[in-house]
Amino acid sequence: MIRLFIVLTIAILCSCGNAPQRPEPILDQNYQPTPVGGAATNAVTPPAPGAEPAQNAAGVWHYTCPTGCSGGAGSAVACATCGTTLVHNQTYHSNNNQPTAPTSITPSGGVTSPSINLGDGTSIAPIGGAPAAAAPPKAPEPAQNAAGVWHYTCSAGCSGGAGSAVACASCGATLAHNADYHK
């Protein structure tokens, strides 16, 4: 019985050394299968995330100020004019890259009221009639007040400051609002 066990063990060990027969292309490290449609196609790969420019070909900003300040940026940073965080501009991604004109809805009384453009090509009519006229934009505040106090300062204590929440010139940290500026 022991002889039979030894013979079977040797036979199994010897047979495990043989590699299975496989087609040659599968063993090739550089093998690329042919696409179903025939020859290989030159597919265009989309740009890496974050690789989009701040403005598209039509000059539309990717992120704009929600308070209506001019300009914009390629990401949600502080507005250079008022310091408010920029918001995503859906018009940047639209096919025609042109802002859509607001449409109006005629209520049962036959009077048209201006609609509110939602920025994605749709609009809604305001409840209670036309919205009040927008206030004219106020002039941007200076970076320092009359007493020389900076509007935004470095939370790490670096000297200097700026008129908005930008990166500190010394350490790179985002500047924080300084309440003493308004006193």
The 8 nearest C-alpha neighbors of each residue, nearest first, counted from 0:
[[1, 3, 2, 4, 5, 6, 7, 8],
 [0, 2, 4, 3, 5, 6, 7, 8],
 [3, 1, 5, 0, 4, 6, 7, 8],
 [2, 4, 0, 6, 1, 5, 7, 8],
 [3, 5, 1, 7, 2, 6, 8, 0],
 [4, 6, 8, 2, 3, 7, 9, 1],
 [7, 5, 3, 9, 8, 4, 2, 10],
 [8, 6, 10, 4, 9, 5, 11, 3],
 [7, 9, 5, 11, 10, 6, 4, 12],
 [8, 10, 12, 6, 7, 11, 13, 5],
 [9, 11, 7, 13, 8, 12, 6, 14],
 [12, 10, 8, 14, 13, 9, 7, 15],
 [13, 11, 9, 15, 14, 10, 8, 16],
 [12, 14, 10, 11, 15, 16, 9, 17],
 [13, 15, 11, 16, 12, 17, 10, 9],
 [16, 14, 12, 17, 13, 11, 18, 10],
 [15, 17, 14, 13, 18, 12, 11, 19],
 [16, 18, 15, 14, 19, 13, 20, 12],
 [19, 17, 16, 20, 15, 21, 14, 13],
 [18, 20, 21, 17, 16, 15, 22, 14],
 [19, 21, 18, 22, 17, 23, 26, 25],
 [22, 20, 19, 23, 25, 26, 24, 18],
 [21, 23, 24, 25, 20, 26, 27, 19],
 [22, 24, 26, 25, 21, 27, 20, 30],
 [25, 23, 27, 26, 22, 30, 28, 21],
 [26, 24, 27, 23, 22, 30, 21, 28],
 [25, 27, 24, 23, 28, 22, 21, 30],
 [26, 28, 24, 30, 25, 29, 23, 31],
 [29, 27, 30, 26, 25, 24, 31, 23],
 [30, 28, 27, 31, 24, 26, 25, 32],
 [29, 31, 27, 28, 24, 32, 25, 26],
 [32, 30, 29, 33, 24, 28, 34, 27],
 [33, 31, 34, 30, 35, 24, 39, 25],
 [32, 34, 39, 35, 31, 38, 37, 36],
 [35, 33, 36, 37, 39, 32, 38, 40],
 [34, 36, 37, 33, 38, 32, 39, 40],
 [37, 35, 34, 38, 39, 33, 40, 32],
 [38, 36, 35, 34, 39, 33, 40, 32],
 [39, 37, 40, 33, 34, 36, 35, 41],
 [38, 40, 34, 33, 37, 41, 36, 42],
 [41, 39, 42, 38, 34, 37, 36, 43],
 [40, 42, 43, 39, 44, 38, 34, 37],
 [43, 41, 40, 44, 39, 45, 34, 38],
 [44, 42, 45, 41, 46, 40, 47, 39],
 [43, 45, 42, 46, 47, 41, 48, 40],
 [44, 46, 43, 47, 48, 42, 50, 51],
 [47, 45, 50, 48, 44, 51, 49, 43],
 [46, 48, 50, 49, 45, 51, 44, 52],
 [49, 47, 50, 46, 51, 45, 52, 44],
 [48, 50, 51, 47, 46, 52, 73, 74],
 [51, 49, 48, 47, 46, 52, 53, 73],
 [52, 50, 49, 53, 46, 48, 73, 47],
 [51, 53, 54, 73, 55, 50, 61, 49],
 [73, 52, 54, 72, 61, 60, 51, 55],
 [55, 53, 60, 58, 59, 52, 61, 56],
 [54, 56, 58, 57, 59, 52, 91, 60],
 [57, 55, 58, 54, 59, 96, 52, 91],
 [56, 58, 55, 59, 96, 97, 54, 95],
 [59, 57, 54, 55, 56, 60, 96, 91],
 [58, 60, 54, 91, 55, 57, 61, 96],
 [61, 59, 54, 71, 62, 53, 72, 91],
 [60, 62, 91, 88, 73, 53, 54, 87],
 [63, 61, 87, 88, 86, 72, 60, 71],
 [64, 62, 71, 85, 86, 88, 60, 65],
 [63, 65, 85, 66, 67, 68, 78, 86],
 [66, 64, 67, 86, 63, 85, 83, 68],
 [65, 67, 64, 68, 83, 81, 136, 63],
 [68, 66, 64, 65, 69, 63, 136, 70],
 [69, 67, 64, 66, 70, 80, 81, 65],
 [68, 70, 67, 71, 64, 63, 80, 78],
 [71, 69, 68, 63, 72, 60, 64, 79],
 [70, 72, 63, 60, 62, 64, 69, 78],
 [71, 73, 53, 62, 74, 60, 61, 63],
 [53, 72, 74, 61, 62, 52, 54, 60],
 [75, 73, 72, 76, 62, 61, 53, 85],
 [76, 74, 85, 86, 84, 62, 77, 73],
 [75, 77, 84, 85, 74, 78, 72, 165],
 [76, 78, 84, 82, 83, 164, 85, 79],
 [79, 77, 82, 83, 80, 81, 84, 85],
 [78, 80, 82, 81, 77, 163, 162, 165],
 [79, 81, 78, 139, 82, 68, 163, 69],
 [82, 80, 78, 83, 79, 139, 163, 68],
 [81, 83, 78, 163, 77, 79, 164, 80],
 [84, 82, 78, 77, 81, 85, 64, 65],
 [85, 83, 77, 76, 78, 75, 82, 86],
 [84, 86, 64, 75, 63, 62, 76, 78],
 [87, 85, 62, 63, 75, 64, 65, 88],
 [86, 88, 62, 61, 89, 63, 85, 75],
 [87, 89, 62, 61, 90, 91, 63, 86],
 [90, 88, 91, 92, 119, 118, 87, 93],
 [89, 91, 93, 92, 88, 96, 98, 118],
 [90, 92, 89, 61, 59, 88, 93, 96],
 [93, 91, 90, 89, 94, 96, 88, 61],
 [94, 92, 96, 90, 95, 91, 89, 97],
 [95, 93, 96, 92, 97, 90, 91, 57],
 [94, 96, 97, 93, 98, 57, 90, 92],
 [97, 95, 93, 94, 90, 91, 57, 98],
 [96, 98, 95, 99, 90, 57, 93, 59],
 [99, 97, 90, 100, 96, 118, 120, 95],
 [98, 100, 120, 97, 101, 118, 116, 121],
 [101, 99, 102, 98, 116, 120, 97, 122],
 [102, 100, 116, 114, 99, 122, 103, 115],
 [101, 103, 114, 100, 104, 122, 113, 116],
 [102, 104, 114, 113, 112, 111, 105, 101],
 [103, 105, 111, 106, 112, 124, 102, 114],
 [104, 106, 111, 109, 110, 103, 107, 112],
 [105, 107, 108, 109, 104, 110, 111, 112],
 [106, 108, 109, 105, 110, 111, 104, 112],
 [109, 107, 106, 110, 105, 111, 112, 104],
 [108, 110, 107, 105, 106, 111, 104, 112],
 [111, 109, 108, 105, 106, 112, 107, 104],
 [110, 112, 105, 104, 103, 109, 113, 106],
 [111, 113, 129, 103, 128, 114, 110, 104],
 [114, 112, 103, 129, 111, 124, 115, 102],
 [113, 115, 124, 103, 123, 101, 102, 122],
 [114, 116, 123, 122, 124, 117, 101, 125],
 [115, 117, 122, 118, 101, 121, 114, 123],
 [118, 116, 122, 119, 121, 115, 120, 123],
 [119, 117, 116, 120, 89, 90, 121, 88],
 [120, 118, 121, 117, 89, 90, 116, 93],
 [119, 121, 118, 99, 117, 122, 116, 98],
 [122, 120, 119, 117, 116, 118, 123, 101],
 [121, 123, 116, 115, 117, 114, 101, 120],
 [122, 124, 115, 114, 125, 116, 121, 117],
 [125, 123, 114, 115, 126, 104, 113, 122],
 [126, 124, 128, 127, 129, 114, 123, 115],
 [127, 125, 128, 124, 129, 130, 123, 112],
 [126, 128, 125, 129, 130, 124, 112, 131],
 [129, 127, 126, 125, 112, 130, 124, 113],
 [128, 130, 112, 113, 125, 131, 127, 114],
 [129, 131, 132, 128, 125, 113, 127, 133],
 [132, 130, 133, 129, 134, 128, 125, 127],
 [133, 131, 134, 130, 129, 135, 113, 136],
 [134, 132, 131, 135, 130, 136, 67, 66],
 [133, 135, 136, 132, 137, 131, 66, 67],
 [134, 136, 137, 133, 132, 138, 67, 66],
 [137, 135, 134, 138, 68, 67, 133, 66],
 [138, 136, 135, 139, 134, 140, 81, 68],
 [137, 139, 140, 136, 80, 141, 81, 135],
 [140, 138, 80, 137, 81, 141, 136, 162],
 [139, 141, 138, 142, 162, 81, 143, 144],
 [142, 140, 143, 162, 139, 144, 150, 149],
 [162, 141, 143, 161, 150, 149, 140, 144],
 [144, 142, 149, 148, 147, 141, 150, 145],
 [143, 145, 147, 146, 148, 180, 141, 149],
 [146, 144, 147, 143, 148, 141, 180, 149],
 [145, 147, 144, 148, 143, 180, 149, 182],
 [146, 148, 143, 144, 145, 149, 180, 142],
 [149, 147, 143, 180, 144, 146, 150, 179],
 [148, 150, 143, 160, 151, 142, 180, 161],
 [151, 149, 180, 162, 177, 142, 143, 176],
 [152, 150, 176, 177, 175, 161, 149, 160],
 [153, 151, 160, 174, 175, 177, 149, 154],
 [152, 154, 174, 155, 156, 157, 175, 167],
 [155, 153, 156, 175, 152, 174, 157, 172],
 [154, 156, 153, 157, 172, 170, 152, 174],
 [157, 155, 154, 153, 158, 152, 159, 170],
 [158, 156, 153, 155, 159, 169, 170, 154],
 [159, 157, 156, 160, 153, 152, 169, 167],
 [160, 158, 157, 152, 161, 149, 153, 168],
 [159, 161, 152, 149, 151, 153, 158, 150],
 [162, 160, 142, 151, 163, 149, 150, 152],
 [142, 161, 163, 150, 151, 141, 149, 143],
 [164, 162, 82, 161, 165, 151, 79, 81],
 [165, 163, 174, 77, 82, 173, 175, 151],
 [164, 166, 173, 174, 163, 167, 77, 161],
 [167, 165, 173, 171, 172, 174, 168, 164],
 [166, 168, 171, 172, 169, 170, 174, 173],
 [167, 169, 171, 170, 166, 160, 159, 172],
 [170, 168, 167, 171, 157, 158, 172, 166],
 [169, 171, 167, 172, 168, 157, 166, 155],
 [170, 172, 167, 166, 168, 169, 173, 174],
 [173, 171, 167, 166, 170, 174, 153, 155],
 [174, 172, 166, 165, 167, 164, 175, 171],
 [173, 175, 153, 164, 152, 151, 165, 167],
 [176, 174, 151, 152, 164, 153, 154, 177],
 [175, 177, 151, 150, 178, 152, 174, 164],
 [176, 178, 151, 150, 179, 180, 152, 175],
 [179, 177, 180, 181, 176, 182, 150, 151],
 [180, 178, 182, 181, 177, 148, 150, 149],
 [179, 181, 150, 178, 148, 182, 177, 149],
 [180, 182, 179, 178, 144, 150, 177, 148],
 [181, 179, 180, 178, 144, 148, 146, 177]]
